[in-house]
C-alpha cells in the first residue's frame, strides 16, 4: 500500500522559493505518477502538475508554468515540488498525490494523497 | 477550461438519511469524473472514479452516477463519519484537471 509523507510547514517571504518533499513508502517512486495539488485556506482544490502515467512526461498547469518544477530522487523515493517567485496568493496547503488513469488515459484521478504541507507567504 | 459546478453548496442532513450531491461540467467529460471526501485538517480521499466505480475500501453506501455533463454522488444512509466536504474532479483531457468548489454535508 502506497503511503506519502510530506515535509513540514514553511514560512517564506514574497519573492522567495519553496521546495516541498513527498516521501513514498510501500512502493517504488518510479512506478508511480506523482502529482501536486494545492488548496488555499478555506478554498477548493487546484491541480498544479505532475507526471503522465503512461509516457512519464512532466506536465504543468498553464497557471504555474515557468514558476514550478517537479522532480524526483529515485534513490530515496522522494518527489519534490519547487515553487519560485512566491506571492501572498501562494499561501496554501500543498498536497502530493498519486495519479491513475483508465483504459485510454485521457486523464487521471488521484489516490492516495500526502498529508499536506502548509506554505505561508508573508512579509 | 472546463468549469465544474457543484450544488448545493451546503447540504444539511440527519444521520441515517440519504444525501444527493450534484456536479455539473461546462462541457462533456464523458465518464472521466471522480469524487473525493475531505474532512477538516485532512487530505482529500478518493471515493469514486470513472463516474461510478468505488475506490478500494469505500463503503457501498457511496454511489456515483451520470455521464457527459451531469453527475451525482449519493450517500444512501449518512453515518457520522460522512459529514465532510465533497469535491468532484473532471479528468477528460490532459493536462487540464479541474475540481468543483465542493459541497459541505453537515448535520441537520
Interface residues (C-beta under 8 A of the other chain):
Chain A: X44 X45 X46 X47 X49 X52 X59 X60 X61 X95 X97 X100 X101 X102 X105 X106 X107 X108 X109 X110 X111 X112 X113 X114 X115 X116
Chain B: X30 X32 X34 X36 X42 X43 X44 X45 X46 X49 X50 X55 X87 X89 X90 X91 X92 X93 X94 X95 X96 X97 X98 X99 X100 X101 X102
